Amino acid sequence: MRLARVAHSDGVSFVALEPDPAAPQEKVLAVEIDQHPFGDPTFTGRKWPMGDVRLLAPILPTKVICIGKNYAEHAREMGGEPPANPVIFMKPNTSVIGPNMPIKLPPNSERVDFEGELAAVVGQPCKDVPEARGTEVLLGYTIANDVTARDQQQADGQWTRAKGYDTFCPLGPWIDTSVDPADLAIRTELDGELKQNSRTSLLLHDVGALVSWISRVMTLLPGDVILTGTPAGVGPMQAGQKVSVSIDGLGTLTNPVQQG
């Protein structure tokens, strides 16, 4: 199932996309889910053609937990060797935006980078999850862009300011509940030019291991989002450009870039 969050003439709803968002837009329906998409969702009976709704960020998490340097080549392009254990940092939920919403460059940063990533969405409250069951607690997967003020990251030594600006966590376009995250192609394009090109099979710590590691530190709640790390090829964006992150089976997340 593909789950989305949409704006329509009557407000905002969670929906299931039927039959498949890859089909021509005029043939896809957004079928309204009653209340929330967790567990076994029920439907209200209302539905809209995709042309009559606007895709929003597919979830509004209580927290966004991110993993740094989880691809070996990215760790090296950042000037170091891959860490032995997952490196955790966080973005505020106020950084989340949806597809086609602008990434706004802060006026006090001279370099803001894209970082395309696979994102996992938590489906149930959980703590101390065994690694072998890590993926069982997930609702599904979506695409993320871990936007980073690189100059501020380097200046501060810790990453909260550089990662935490409003609009610095695009998510979408939907959540897929059935895709296997083990070996998906992940690509980032800037104005149509390929910048990142890798596979999730190259993650140093896979999704199940990340869920287990994080849940030993903090309780995960339904809708929380885990950004699994970015491959090599990160680079700067300029106002007026457009960045697109594509992952096999999950579609493409595109956002324009504007000066804030």
Salt bridges, closest charged atoms under 4 A:
ASP10 OD2 - ARG46 NH1 2.79
ASP20 OD1 - ARG2 NH1 3.39
GLU32 OE1 - ARG46 NE 2.84
GLU73 OE2 - ARG76 NH1 2.98
GLU77 OE2 - HIS74 ND1 2.80
GLU81 OE1 - ARG76 NE 3.53
ASP113 OD1 - ARG111 NE 2.74
ASP113 OD2 - ARG150 NE 2.89
GLU115 OE2 - ARG150 NH2 2.69
GLU115 OE1 - LYS163 NZ 3.46
ASP128 OD1 - LYS127 NZ 3.36
GLU136 OE1 - ARG133 NE 2.95
ASP146 OD1 - LYS91 NZ 2.85
ASP146 OD2 - LYS163 NZ 2.86
ASP156 OD2 - ARG161 NE 2.87
ASP176 OD2 - ARG2 NE 2.98
ASP183 OD1 - ARG199 NE 2.75
GLU193 OE2 - LYS195 NZ 3.47
ASP224 OD2 - LYS63 NZ 2.69
ASP248 OD1 - ARG187 NH1 3.53
